[in-house]
Amino acid sequence: MSEFRVGQRYLSETETELGLGMITQAEGRHLTVMFPATGEVRLYSAQEAPLARYQLQVQQQGKHADGWSFTIQELTESQGIVTYHGLRDDNQESVVVPETQLSHQVDSNPALTRLLAGQADRLDMYQLRCEASEHLAHHQASEVAGLLGVRTHLLPHQLYIAKTVADRYHPRVLLADEVGLGKTIEAGMIIKRRLTTGRSQRVLIVVPESLMHQWLVELRRRFALNFTLFDDERCEQAEADSENPFLTEQHIIISSRFMHESRWSQALLEAEFDLLIIDEAHHLQPSAPEFSAVKNLCEAVPGLLLLTATPEQEGAEGHFQRLQLLDPDRFSNFASFQKEQAHYKELAEQAESVTDPAELDDLLDKHGTGRVMFRNRRADIGGFPSRHFHPVELDEFEADEDMPWWMEDPRIDWLLDHIKQNRSEKALLICKTAEQVLDLSEALRVLAGVQAATFHEGMTLTERDRSAAFFASEEDGSPILLCSEIGSEGRNFQFVHQLILFDLPTNPDLLEQRIGRLDRIGQQQDIDIYLPYSKGSTEAILLPWYEQGMNAFTQCNAIGRKLYDAFAAEIEQAIAEQQPLSTELLEQTKELHKTWLEHNREGQDKLQALNACRPETAEKIIEQIHRDSDTDTLADFMIAFCDRFGINNEVLDEERWFIRPGEHMRIGSLPGLPDDGITVTFDRITALNFEDTDFLSWDHPMVQAALELLTADDFGSTCVAELKNPAIPAGSWFLELDFASIVPAPKAAALQEFCPLKSLRLLFNGQGQELSAKVSRELLDQQASFIDKKTARQVLRQLREPAQKLIHSGQQQARDWQHSQLEQVKQNALNALQHEQNRLLELQKKNPSVRTSEIEAIDWREKQITSALERPQLSLQAVRILVNNH
Ligand SMILES: Nc1ncnc2c1ncn2[C@@H]1O[C@H](COP(=O)(O)OP(=O)(O)OP(=O)(O)O)[C@@H](O)[C@H]1O
């Protein structure tokens, strides 16, 4: 690519809908390009910018920013900037137009330019182009775009949440499914759908350090989403390219610790993210000094997803204050929030008798955490394995200060014996601290020669991931992973069936998190939970409270933290004095547990279940995903694409192909296709069974790039073919035209929902009669055959003038078609937006949880769509000339 200069005009190869861009900054390794038609600004790396230089040629028509057009007679260039000299079309005045003054809208007709230049493609490329434009239109119109290519089982509770939340204007919600039910997956689906539809563009994910890499990998593997990890070092490097380091990438993951560091908080605030995801959000502590920075960030970003399986882990008030982060107006008063909960039971009874989904929406929308919080439970989903609890009482022991504790602690003997007895089974051991992990590792090595994998806060991120991989490895992996408490959150260990609790936390939610490492989606077997403990230890004190008081080992327990709050003083005292808990306290815990559970079951749980998943709607979403995935068509299209573009493809089995760039690949590169090739499948189940196989769907970047190449680039845009039809005179000819109606609009307006790519096919015979209604493309395809380049060029030379006249007349018809079609789009869009706005306004009267910003966002979208529809473009996408030669 030539040297970039400020003022030069470029089209985005990947986002042509942005209109014509202008370089506004070209320093160092980055470029800033402004797209005035859509108001978007993009920052690219100068080396890999997906930009096509926009340069007009002599005899072509240009358009000035003031609206008039001119025909180019001469081009000059100075310091990289092209100046066009020509005549104005309206008054024939001579004009000199530097490229900086060109209109931001491009009425691109590359097909016409190529036809005039005598360029023609092969028939099969033309046919593929026509197919691609149909597929692109379907994908843009799909209500489940973005959800088609997720490499997951299609689970109703996840898809319901994903679609409901992703389609909100500015979603601000708490995803609080019970531990291990797929909150990360739901968040990934929401991100993918919003990025696909354009509703979000700049996404920031905040996670505990120990989960950064897992998120990065899950997003890549399950959603084909590429995020970048940012830490101090990365920010310092990025500062060289941009004043605000976060502006150098669109999709970023940072750690919670990093978010709290004041050094970057201002830059984060100013980085204009539009979607913020905070995982393990129960750690956001209102009493912590850094909370105000978090609050500011949550306020600055319009979309916010908080994720936690244990929202009340740090107490009910903390939960309320996190709800406040989502919507400070709705959750303004803790006391009235608590008061409201007293009426959940009546409300749930009322809700259960409602059959009309809209009415149910209305009812749930008005109360409690309705629109804001989504919580699915194992009990409602079903199909989870059982948990078996094995407490192992061991002798009391006195620590000898001269010896390491592990030389005498009876739990170590038990552990060694357990490992020996269960050689073929892996076990996850969780204890409180990193020191304990190190000691245990030493003990296993010294006493039994066992090389144990470890996971604790003293290790670097890479060391932790390496260690988790060593544990997971089936062949020569470690039989046990020794984890400190940081391993008890978020990590995926469902391939393990044995959990060893080396100690017990006092917070029941932490215990639930620990068990959740194994008891999560994908767990195939029952889970065995072991608790080796010595008589008289803290564990011996806590055990009956957990087991008899709330059955916490074998059942998921949402009210554990509340129970702890009720008895915290007594429990802490008993631990301090090393005395067992009284029978009375155990009885009280049991009673209270039963009462609260009952109370929740009748009220809150029912309401939350109704909000978290509507099975009928979820089934419809799944059906639609199956329908719109249309895998057979996709496979045919992609294989044909590979064949035409010189990408080798080899069938591996019924569902898998190996593809790699061929020696004569027609494009430099394709997103997601490495030089040494890749195995792909179009089948979801195959993709789930084969980790190393890429799942290609209409959402996949490689498929999207293929569609883009065939619709926005020149491939197949002009074609000359031969007809063999004895029923019509030899030498008669036909001109087939495909016009596309393009409406550039800001991505966030998601215009394609109302106005997916539309094309108009016209077919003229040599006498100028329009025959598209009588003669289909398929019929012509059956009779058409390839002709060589030389003959094609001769035909074009002969028919250039009459063809140009017909194209001109086709353009008039296409403009009329576009006009009426966009009128319809405008009506549909206005009706739908008005309807949505009225619904929210009505709701807001009854329920303050409907935020004004949501309603304003609809206003904004309406304005953008209306103004975009006033500036449509018409593009001649493809031209085919067919000459009869029977
Ligand atoms: N639909 C699905 N298809 C296949 N695997 C899934 C699906 N949903 C979740 N999983 C897997 O189940 C495990 C748990 O999912 P995930 O990590 O999203 O749960 P979570 O609710 O975020 O967990 P935690 O509460 O521990 O943070 C992960 O390994 C995930 O990849």
PDBQT file of the ligand as one rigid body, heavy atoms in Angstrom, charges set to zero:
ROOT
HETATM    1  N1  LIG A 901     -24.335 -24.370  26.357  1.00  0.00    +0.000 N 
HETATM    2  C1  LIG A 901     -23.193 -24.945  26.712  1.00  0.00    +0.000 A 
HETATM    3  N2  LIG A 901     -22.622 -25.876  25.915  1.00  0.00    +0.000 NA
HETATM    4  C2  LIG A 901     -21.451 -26.435  26.258  1.00  0.00    +0.000 A 
HETATM    5  N3  LIG A 901     -20.752 -26.128  27.382  1.00  0.00    +0.000 NA
HETATM    6  C3  LIG A 901     -21.287 -25.219  28.207  1.00  0.00    +0.000 A 
HETATM    7  C4  LIG A 901     -22.519 -24.588  27.918  1.00  0.00    +0.000 A 
HETATM    8  N4  LIG A 901     -22.783 -23.739  28.913  1.00  0.00    +0.000 NA
HETATM    9  C5  LIG A 901     -21.774 -23.808  29.776  1.00  0.00    +0.000 A 
HETATM   10  N5  LIG A 901     -20.880 -24.705  29.363  1.00  0.00    +0.000 N 
HETATM   11  C6  LIG A 901     -19.641 -25.063  30.055  1.00  0.00    +0.000 C 
HETATM   12  O1  LIG A 901     -19.989 -25.241  31.416  1.00  0.00    +0.000 OA
HETATM   13  C7  LIG A 901     -19.025 -24.641  32.248  1.00  0.00    +0.000 C 
HETATM   14  C8  LIG A 901     -19.697 -23.601  33.114  1.00  0.00    +0.000 C 
HETATM   15  O2  LIG A 901     -20.068 -22.499  32.335  1.00  0.00    +0.000 OA
HETATM   16  P1  LIG A 901     -19.679 -21.025  32.758  1.00  0.00    +0.000 P 
HETATM   17  O3  LIG A 901     -18.248 -20.926  33.119  1.00  0.00    +0.000 OA
HETATM   18  O4  LIG A 901     -20.217 -20.105  31.736  1.00  0.00    +0.000 OA
HETATM   19  O5  LIG A 901     -20.563 -20.947  34.086  1.00  0.00    +0.000 OA
HETATM   20  P2  LIG A 901     -20.641 -19.782  35.129  1.00  0.00    +0.000 P 
HETATM   21  O6  LIG A 901     -22.075 -19.696  35.516  1.00  0.00    +0.000 OA
HETATM   22  O7  LIG A 901     -20.006 -18.547  34.582  1.00  0.00    +0.000 OA
HETATM   23  O8  LIG A 901     -19.769 -20.402  36.276  1.00  0.00    +0.000 OA
HETATM   24  P3  LIG A 901     -19.325 -19.750  37.669  1.00  0.00    +0.000 P 
HETATM   25  O9  LIG A 901     -20.577 -19.580  38.460  1.00  0.00    +0.000 OA
HETATM   26  O10 LIG A 901     -18.421 -20.776  38.226  1.00  0.00    +0.000 OA
HETATM   27  O11 LIG A 901     -18.648 -18.450  37.359  1.00  0.00    +0.000 OA
HETATM   28  C9  LIG A 901     -17.944 -24.092  31.348  1.00  0.00    +0.000 C 
HETATM   29  O12 LIG A 901     -16.952 -25.062  31.156  1.00  0.00    +0.000 OA
HETATM   30  C10 LIG A 901     -18.673 -23.885  30.046  1.00  0.00    +0.000 C 
HETATM   31  O13 LIG A 901     -17.796 -23.912  28.965  1.00  0.00    +0.000 OA
ENDROOT
TORSDOF 0
